[in-house]
Amino acid sequence: MIDTTALHKYLFSIHRIVMKYRSRTDITVLILEAANGGATKTKIMYKSFLSYAQLKEYLTMLLENELLEYEETRQNFRTTEKGLHLLQLYNKIDTLMPNIRTS
């Protein structure tokens, strides 16, 4: 069963990020979340609301920093353990300081 409260909070936080200025960290988190479990460039681009040119720049940076990996056989990107750790830290900070982006 889906926890609708958690889903609502998640969707609200995504909406809050997308509708305002997004930092490089916010965009990085959106990409890592989109690639969690595996995703194509197109899926990541649409889920993170980026142009193709922006996506290429971020993918390069995330691959170089080993936050994403590319799976040749499936032709998709996957969030690495290091990337998942970054997501956990980001979510912990967001829990401790939920209004940091609304100021």
Secondary structure, 3 states (H helix, E strand, C coil): CCCHHHHHHHHHHHHHHHHCCCCHHHHHHHHHHHHCCCECHHHHHHHHCCCHHHHHHHHHHHHHCCCEEEECCCCEEEECHHHHHHHHHHHHHHHHCCCCCCC
